[in-house]
Amino acid sequence: MNPAHIKPLISISDLDKIDVRVGTILTVEDVAHSERLVRLRVDFGDHARSILVGMKK
């Protein structure tokens, strides 16, 4: 097993450019006729969004 390459550190000014959002998963639904996709309904506080995720096998 070979470990993954470690990327170089970023500066504090680069950190200001990153937009990270955290949400609460409200529902998880199977997508019809798909072997991998599920639909997540995520609440971000000021809005909710449906997100398709390929996480099912």
C-alpha positions in Angstrom: 0.0 0.0 0.0 1.3 3.4 -1.0 0.1 6.4 1.1 -1.4 9.4 -0.8 0.9 12.3 -1.6 0.6 15.1 0.9 -0.3 18.4 -0.7 1.6 21.6 0.3 0.2 23.8 3.0 -1.9 26.9 2.0 -1.5 30.4 3.4 -4.0 32.2 5.6 -5.0 34.5 2.6 -5.9 31.3 0.6 -8.1 30.2 3.5 -10.2 33.4 3.1 -11.1 32.3 -0.4 -12.7 29.0 0.7 -16.5 28.9 1.2 -17.4 25.9 3.4 -21.1 25.3 4.2 -22.6 22.9 6.7 -26.1 21.5 6.4 -28.4 19.1 8.0 -29.6 16.1 5.9 -33.4 16.0 6.2 -34.2 13.1 3.9 -32.5 10.4 1.9 -34.4 8.8 -1.0 -33.6 6.2 -3.6 -33.5 7.5 -7.2 -35.7 5.3 -9.4 -33.9 3.2 -12.0 -30.5 4.0 -10.5 -28.1 1.5 -8.8 -25.9 4.2 -7.3 -27.8 7.5 -6.9 -29.7 8.8 -3.8 -31.4 12.2 -3.4 -30.5 14.1 -0.3 -32.7 17.0 1.0 -30.3 19.3 2.9 -31.2 22.3 5.0 -28.5 25.0 5.1 -30.4 27.3 7.5 -31.2 30.0 5.0 -32.3 27.6 2.2 -32.8 23.9 1.5 -31.4 22.1 -1.5 -31.8 18.7 -3.2 -28.5 17.0 -4.0 -27.9 13.9 -6.0 -25.1 11.7 -4.6 -23.6 8.6 -6.1 -23.1 6.7 -2.8 -25.2 3.6 -3.1 -24.0 0.3 -4.4 
